[in-house]
Amino acid sequence: MSDEAAKLFKAQRYAEAAERIEQAYALDPTVRVRLRNAGRAWQEAGNAARALHCFERFLALETDPALRKDTEERIAAVRKAGGGEDSGRSPAGAASASPSSTKGSEPPAPGGRASPAAATTAATPVITATAGSPGRALPIAIAGAGVSLWVAGAAWHLRTAAADDTVAEGERSGQYAYPGGDKKLGRDRETLATNRAVAWSLVGAGAVGAGVGAWLWLRAPRTEAGASVSVMPTVGRDGGGFVAAARF
């Protein structure tokens, strides 16, 4: 969601970017710099009231002197420019970087090639394992994938529950008490409902996968366990490598 917000910000779709950043913050309030990024996006969109709201919430949480000073300067600039009224887009040429480029924000996804140093390592001994009985390997893989989905769904559910508590606390403390705050609260609740559905879907799919894998494993023919090791020459300073094959 943060990457999407950065793209929207670069495309000068500031209001949409601000909405995405606030949704991301609602899901993970520990990343408080998103409040500041949302304020900057609202500032660029010309929505002074929303910008001030985000900046002031950020100041209440942030302790870094540099970030506090910059945010206080932005608050002063917003108030000097318009107070709390929604006056359209900010003037062209206003200095502002992408929300994801500030100190402490989330780094963009790497888009380049891997470092050449990582590709110049000489050949080293390699140990690989292969399943000699697909009848056993496949059920194990299915069950493992099911367990992984279940764990991911449970973690997603816990995180969504924490975000739900944050939204509820924000409603009680008046954090949505600004023009248009009721709509923002509604969107946050819709986002939480979607995440709950995803979490329970993952838990259900994981339980089914684990059950199917266990059932297939019980029905699969048994084979004797065994292993073999062979030496395979490789090119490099190490001179050779090992390949291990095993039956399960």
FENWO-V561610 format. One record per residue. RES is the residue in three letters. SS is DSSP state (H for helix, E for strand, C for the rest). Layout:
res;ss
RES;SS
RES;SS
//
This chain:
res;ss
MET;C
SER;H
ASP;H
GLU;H
ALA;H
ALA;H
LYS;H
LEU;H
PHE;H
LYS;H
ALA;C
GLN;C
ARG;C
TYR;H
ALA;H
GLU;H
ALA;H
ALA;H
GLU;H
ARG;H
ILE;H
GLU;H
GLN;H
ALA;H
TYR;H
ALA;H
LEU;H
ASP;C
PRO;C
THR;C
VAL;C
ARG;C
VAL;H
ARG;H
LEU;H
ARG;H
ASN;H
ALA;H
GLY;H
ARG;H
ALA;H
TRP;H
GLN;H
GLU;H
ALA;H
GLY;C
ASN;E
ALA;H
ALA;H
ARG;H
ALA;H
LEU;H
HIS;H
CYS;H
PHE;H
GLU;H
ARG;H
PHE;H
LEU;H
ALA;H
LEU;H
GLU;C
THR;C
ASP;C
PRO;H
ALA;H
LEU;H
ARG;H
LYS;H
ASP;H
THR;H
GLU;H
GLU;H
ARG;H
ILE;H
ALA;H
ALA;H
VAL;H
ARG;H
LYS;H
ALA;H
GLY;C
GLY;C
GLY;C
GLU;C
ASP;E
SER;C
GLY;C
ARG;C
SER;C
PRO;C
ALA;C
GLY;C
ALA;C
ALA;C
SER;C
ALA;C
SER;C
PRO;H
SER;H
SER;H
THR;C
LYS;C
GLY;C
SER;C
GLU;C
PRO;C
PRO;C
ALA;C
PRO;C
GLY;C
GLY;C
ARG;C
ALA;C
SER;C
PRO;H
ALA;H
ALA;H
ALA;H
THR;C
THR;C
ALA;C
ALA;C
THR;C
PRO;C
VAL;C
ILE;C
THR;C
ALA;C
THR;C
ALA;E
GLY;C
SER;C
PRO;H
GLY;H
ARG;H
ALA;H
LEU;H
PRO;H
ILE;H
ALA;H
ILE;H
ALA;H
GLY;H
ALA;H
GLY;H
VAL;H
SER;H
LEU;H
TRP;H
VAL;H
ALA;H
GLY;H
ALA;H
ALA;H
TRP;H
HIS;H
LEU;H
ARG;H
THR;H
ALA;H
ALA;H
ALA;H
ASP;H
ASP;H
THR;H
VAL;H
ALA;H
GLU;H
GLY;H
GLU;H
ARG;H
SER;H
GLY;C
GLN;C
TYR;C
ALA;C
TYR;C
PRO;C
GLY;C
GLY;H
ASP;H
LYS;H
LYS;H
LEU;H
GLY;H
ARG;H
ASP;H
ARG;H
GLU;H
THR;H
LEU;H
ALA;H
THR;H
ASN;H
ARG;H
ALA;H
VAL;H
ALA;H
TRP;H
SER;H
LEU;H
VAL;H
GLY;H
ALA;H
GLY;H
ALA;H
VAL;H
GLY;H
ALA;H
GLY;H
VAL;H
GLY;H
ALA;H
TRP;H
LEU;H
TRP;H
LEU;H
ARG;H
ALA;C
PRO;C
ARG;C
THR;C
GLU;C
ALA;C
GLY;E
ALA;E
SER;E
VAL;E
SER;E
VAL;E
MET;E
PRO;E
THR;C
VAL;C
GLY;C
ARG;C
ASP;C
GLY;C
GLY;E
GLY;E
PHE;E
VAL;E
ALA;E
ALA;E
ALA;E
ARG;E
PHE;C
//
